[in-house]
């Protein structure tokens, strides 16, 4: 789980600086952990996602198929430890839009399994998919129903209190964050914070994730989990002239168990977003990528996925067919979007090395189906 721990962190931007520190430090572990004294360490890592996609009618002329070669994500991870309690995280990501952004910058005060405080930029308590991030889903593409507001990659600036109780089978997280629409002309001119919370219960084994984070498949564990999350913010939606309070609620469940010689994974989620019947502020072109402004929609969404991991290796890895169905019903726009994904993952080393191939069918309202195909490679070091 070293790389999963590093996914709450980032990699130092200066290779020269790391090289200099390495001269003074004892290398404690292969893969990028250096020790400077009792409980004083720096760990570094990296992640990459790249894909080839073909989208029906996706070319600029609107009628031809589009084939794209995508560098979806590059992440640099750094984990720092000052002592047994005070730790730090710094992650950066270069996303699909070619911008490089600070993903995580967290001061971590970790007192015990049951009580910890994080401050800085992080994932607010939210749904399982958002707490997975793209690297720990069971499918390649991020689900459309996970629409909690965020500055970048699901993150916001704030504080989270979290802990794991009862043999780590009950996980709680609550926090306050800068929130949505703090922008000229947008609704949050009074700088109201966003409040978030999540409670998760594991009925079988405890999930082996760091902090309050999640995964949507473990490639072979006995998991039965139920989570409930909510976010709310006064004046979180709309414009200065017409504001609405924002409320988001999600319920998600995950089951993974052995069936025959392989492993079945089932996941389901339900989302309800309430904007007080107010249409949100349109995101202006002048807004920075991390402005966290505009784009929220009132409506409901649901998700269901099923996967089966075969026990026997095929070459270097195992095959995991997966199917996922999603539906988003936008109340104010009076539109329904449906998406079905049929895919297969080739699991070489868990979430650290896998190849995914997915065929997708998308239907928006009464329009025609739009089909797409994507082959993606994911690596973490």
Protein Blocks (a to p, Z undefined) as FASTA:
>chain_A
ZZmmmmmpccdfblklmmmmmmmpccfbghiiacfbehiacdddddddddddddehkafn
opaccdddddfbacddddddfblmlccdddddddfkopacdfbdcddddfbfkbccdedj
ddddddfklmnommlccbfbdcfklmcdcfbghiacdddddddeehhlaccdddddebeh
iaghiaklnopacddddddddfbbcdfbehjbdcfbehiaadddddddddddehkgccfk
lccddddddddddddddehjbccddddddddddehhpacddddfkbcfklogghiacddd
dddddddddfbdghjbccdddddddddddfklopacddddddddddfbljlbccdddddd
ddehjbccdddddddddddZZ
